Amino acid sequence: MNTDAPEIPVSEQSPAGGPAPSRRQAQAGATRSQLLLAAERLYAIHGISEVSNRQVAEAASSANNSAVGYYIGTKTDLLEAILRSHNEPIARNMKGRIDQVVSSPDLRDYVECLVRPYTDHLAQLPRPSGLARVISQVVTDPTLLHNRVFDSTLGQTLREAFAPMWSQIADAPQDTIEMRQQVLRNMVLHTCAEQERKAHLAGIPADWPLVSEVLINSITAVLTHVPSQSGDTNSGS
């Protein structure tokens, strides 16, 4: 997989291997950004598997139907580039929040560190945004899971946000912790995807502050529920 696709195509570099003139560099960067945005919106509406790289190039108003391969690489590379372009601001926000609450005894503070950086980022994206719907597809696609498209980008950021939570709740077996992580991840990613879809169909912005508050309260409730050793199914016997 081409995980380090160059910002500037090799054909636009100087003979000595240095960067091309700044005008070409700016043009290449702008084209790459247009391709990422076009792909994100098409994937959100039609589904990742139904959109070709040629369609992405056409939607980005590129005269070159091979623009995706030229500037980015394969479809997997394109998806990874989309996620990486969003991961940096989300991770930065998340780290800043975690640093601020590192000694807090309140579990809810740590849950906010998981949820708000993502919903805040979605709220700041230009409309119509397709990021949440794209991510919800990436985390359920067997091929993309095998290629670790999500795990190598936003997945790693979410795992770093999960870590401080576990010191705030009762001890649990490792498999229970891993399952809870999956539940919480799905709550955040799929709830946001559904709210983004509804907002797109209605033609109005999603109420991301409300989505964030509902998710934080729900996740805190999940984490503070401690089942008995024998499991919940026996609790009423």
N, C-alpha and C positions, 0 to 999 in steps of 0.2 A: 504494500500500500504506500502511495506517495503522501506521507504525512507532513512533508516539508515542501509543499509546492511553492515555487518561487513567486514573489510578488511581481517580478519582471521576467517575462519569457526569455529563454536563452537567446533567441533571435534578436532581442532588443538590447542585449548587452554590448558593450564596446569590444573590439577585437582582443583587447588585453584582459578581458574577463571582468572589468570593473563595471560600475553601474552605468546605465544609459543616461543621456541628458535628462535633466529634471522634467522637461515637458513630456517626454515619452514615459518616464516613470510615473508621473501624475496620471497620464492617460491610461496606462496599464492598471494602476491602482483603482482608478475610477471604473474601468471595465470589469475588473474582478469584483468590486463591490456591487455593481449592477447585476452581475451573474448570481452572486450569493442572495441578493434580495429577491430576484426573479424566481430562483429555485425555491426559496423558502415559501413564497406565496403560492406557487404552483403545487408544491408538495402538500401544503396545508389544505388546499381546495380539492385537488384531484387524487392525492395519495402518492407516496414516493414511488411505488412500483409502476404507476401509470404515466409517469412523466419521463421523457427522454432528455438527454443532454441537448439534443437539437432543439427541442421545444423550449428549454431554458434559454438557449442562445437567442431564439426568436423573440421570446418575451422580454429579454434584456435589450432588444433592438440592436443586436449585433449582426453585422453583415456577414460574419464568419460563422457558419453553422457548427464548426469545430472549436468554437471559442472556449467551451468548458475544458476540453482536453488540452487546449493550448495554454490557457492561463492557470488551470487548477489541477486537472487530472481526470480520474474516473468519477463515477457517481458517488462511490464511497468517500473519495477524497473531498468531493464537493460537500457532502453531508458533514464530514468532520470539520471542514473549513467553516461551515455555518455555525456549528456548535462552538468551535474555538473563538469565533468572532464575538459571541455573546458571553462566553465563560469568564473572560478576564474581568469585566466590570462586576459580574455577579460574585466571583471569588473575592475580589477586593472589598466589596461591601460586606460580605460574609465574615471575612477575616477581621475587619474593623469592628464589627459588632461582637464577635467572639472575644476579642481583646478587651472590650469594655465590660463584659459580664463574667469574666473568667472566675471571679471569686463569689459570684452571686449564689445564694442558697435557693433561689426561685427557679424551678424547672421551666416555667413559662418563658423566662428570659432566654434560655437556650433554644427553645422551640422557635422563638422569634428570629433567632440567628439563622435558622434553617429556612423559614418561610419568607420573611420580608425581603431579603435580597433578590429572590426570584420574582415575587409579585411586584416589587418596586421597579425591577428592570422591565417587566412586561408593560407596566403602566407608562414607561418612558418611551416605548417603541412607537414609531410612526404608524398610523392606521392606514390600511388594515394590516395587522401583524399576524404572522402565521407560526411564530416560533413555538408556542406551547403545543400546537397541533402536530408540528413536525417532531418534536421531542417525544410525544406520546406514541408516535409510530415507531420511532427509532428503538425505544425500549421494549417493543413487542415483536420486532422483526427478527426472525432467527438468524438470517445472514448478517445483519448489522450487529446483532449481539455477539456472533462469532468473531466478527472483525473488531469488536470492542470500541465501536465508534462512540458510544455514550460513556463507557467506563473510562476511557482515556481523556475525557473532557469534563463535562458537567458531573458525571458520576463520581469522579474523584473529589470534586468540590463538595458534593453532598455528603460523601463519606467523612470528610474533614469536619463538617458541621454536626454529624451524628456523634462523633467521638465524645465531646464534652457532656452530652446528655446522660451517658450511662453512669457517670459518677453520682448523678442526682436521683437515681431510681434504685429499686431493690436489685440485688444480685440475681442474675438469671443465667441459665446455660447458654453457651455460645450459639447453638442452633436457634434458641428462642430470640436472642438478640438479632441474629441475622434475619429472621423472619419478620421481626418488628421493623427492622430497617426497610425491608421490602414493602411492608404495609404502608409505612409512613411515606416512602418515596412515591408509591402509587397514588396515595391520597393527594399529595402535592401536585404531581405531574398531570394526572388525569383530570383532577378537578379543574386545574387551570386551563387545560386543553378544552374541556367542555364549556367553560365560561367564555373563552376566546371564540369558540365556534358560535355560541349563541349571540355574542356581541356582533360578530361578523354578519350573521344572518339578519339581525335586527338593524344593522347599520348604525349602532351606537357604541360608545366605548364601554368596556367592561368596568364594573365597579371593583377595581382591584383592592382598595382598602377594605371593603367588605369581605371579599374572597379571602384576603389575608387573615382577617380577624376570625372568620369561621374556621379556617384551617388551623390556626394557632390554638384555638379553644378545643377543637376536636382532637388534635394530636396530643395536647397536654392531657386530655381525658384518657386517651388510649394508654399513654405512658404511666399514668398514675394508678391504673388498674393493675393490681398484682394478683394473678390467679393462684389458686391453691396448688400444692405440689402434685396432686392427682389430676388436675385439670378442671376446667369450668364445668364439664359435663357431669361431674359428680357432686357439684357444690350444693345441689338441692336435695340430695338423697339423705 
